[in-house]
Amino acid sequence: MMAYAMVFAGGGLGSICRYGIAHALARYSLTFPLATLLANVISCIILGLLTGLALRGELAQTNYRLLLMTGFCGGFSTFSTFTNETLTLFTNGQLLFGLLNIFLSLLVCLICVYLGIKIVY
């Protein structure tokens, strides 16, 4: 039962952080879904750092991994939103923005996870 509580708490905190980014950028009326991209990039950096710590044995306790990696990063990262926003860009005829969103999200987030692991491990 404690595992569920940790994922729940972390997910809530991650979701609040994601909302904060979206709220902060909402005033700019951007066509490109920058808030989602930023949330995914930041979440990937955090997940990479935490994975590096786990690989070094410094994040050994399961409850902390559940709270931070599964909960927080899962709540903060917004892949389902990314997918929906990309589809919306395509259906609105904004093919270039849709492709740019896919390319940047995948490439930058892969690099961020790699760098996070390398920084810590």
C-alpha positions in Angstrom: 0.0 0.0 0.0 2.9 2.3 0.7 4.1 1.9 -2.9 0.8 3.3 -4.2 1.0 6.2 -1.8 4.5 7.1 -3.0 3.5 7.0 -6.7 0.3 9.0 -5.9 2.2 11.7 -4.0 5.0 12.0 -6.6 2.5 12.0 -9.4 0.6 14.8 -7.8 3.7 16.9 -7.3 4.8 16.2 -10.9 1.4 17.2 -12.3 1.4 20.5 -10.3 4.9 21.3 -11.7 3.6 20.6 -15.2 0.6 22.8 -14.7 2.9 25.5 -13.4 4.9 25.5 -16.6 1.8 25.5 -18.7 0.2 28.3 -16.6 3.4 30.4 -16.8 3.6 30.2 -20.6 -0.2 30.5 -21.3 0.0 34.3 -21.4 2.2 34.1 -24.5 -0.4 32.4 -26.7 2.2 30.3 -28.5 1.2 28.2 -31.5 4.0 25.7 -30.7 3.3 23.5 -27.6 6.4 24.8 -25.8 5.1 24.1 -22.3 4.7 20.4 -23.0 8.2 20.2 -24.6 9.7 21.9 -21.6 8.0 19.6 -19.2 9.2 16.6 -21.1 12.7 17.9 -21.4 13.0 18.8 -17.7 11.4 15.5 -16.7 13.9 13.6 -18.9 16.8 15.4 -17.2 15.4 14.6 -13.8 14.8 11.0 -14.7 18.3 10.7 -16.2 19.8 12.0 -13.0 17.7 9.7 -10.8 18.6 6.7 -13.0 22.3 7.6 -12.7 21.9 7.7 -8.9 20.1 4.4 -8.9 22.8 2.8 -11.0 25.4 4.1 -8.5 23.4 2.5 -5.7 22.6 5.9 -4.2 18.9 5.6 -4.8 18.5 2.1 -3.5 15.3 2.5 -1.5 12.3 1.4 -3.5 10.0 4.0 -2.0 12.2 6.9 -3.2 12.4 5.5 -6.7 8.6 5.1 -6.7 8.1 8.6 -5.4 10.6 10.3 -7.7 11.0 8.2 -10.8 7.6 6.6 -11.3 5.5 9.2 -9.5 7.0 12.6 -10.0 8.5 12.0 -13.5 5.4 10.2 -14.6 3.2 13.0 -13.4 5.5 15.7 -14.8 6.2 14.2 -18.2 3.4 14.6 -20.6 3.8 12.2 -23.5 0.1 11.7 -23.9 -0.4 15.4 -24.1 2.5 15.6 -26.5 0.9 13.1 -28.8 -2.5 14.9 -28.7 -0.9 18.3 -29.4 1.1 16.9 -32.3 -2.0 15.3 -33.8 -3.8 18.6 -33.4 -1.0 20.4 -35.2 -1.2 17.9 -38.1 -5.0 18.2 -38.3 -4.8 22.0 -38.3 -2.5 21.8 -41.3 0.6 22.8 -39.3 2.8 19.9 -40.6 6.1 21.7 -40.0 5.2 22.5 -36.3 4.0 18.9 -35.8 7.2 17.4 -37.3 9.3 19.9 -35.3 7.5 18.9 -32.1 8.2 15.2 -32.7 11.8 15.8 -33.7 12.7 18.1 -30.8 10.8 16.1 -28.2 12.4 12.8 -29.1 16.0 14.0 -29.8 16.3 16.5 -27.0 14.7 14.2 -24.4 16.9 11.3 -25.4 20.0 13.6 -25.0 18.7 14.9 -21.7 18.3 11.4 -20.2 21.7 10.4 -21.5 23.3 13.6 -20.0 21.5 13.1 -16.7 22.9 9.6 -16.4 26.4 10.7 -17.4 26.4 13.6 -14.9 25.6 11.3 -12.0 27.0 7.9 -13.2 
